[in-house]
Amino acid sequence: MPQPVQPGLVGRLIFLTPDGAVLGEAQMLTPMSWERQPFKFTSLKDDDRDRLNKTIQSRLAKTRRENEQRGREREQMEKFRAW
């Protein structure tokens, strides 16, 4: 959207995930900035909810793995740091 939408407005929302499109009704919330506005789903079919959940879980797992890898790298750097 070129600008934030009025908070409280309800409309249909669709976006693509790696597992397919998610379509549902959503209520717009107060904008965080000119470019970012949160929303909450007010209606979501089971298959769309499953796709969304799968995408979220996949992203969380990827982030967890990346954080663990960074932690291991920091530990290695600390071992070799000149004191």
Sequence and secondary structure as in RCSB ss.txt:
>XXXX:A:sequence
MPQPVQPGLVGRLIFLTPDGAVLGEAQMLTPMSWERQPFKFTSLKDDDRDRLNKTIQSRLAKTRRENEQRGRERE
QMEKFRAW
>XXXX:A:secstr
  S   TT EEEEEEEETTEEEEEEEEE   SSSS   EEEEEE HHHHHHHHHHHHHHHHHHHHHHHHHHHHHH
HHHHH   
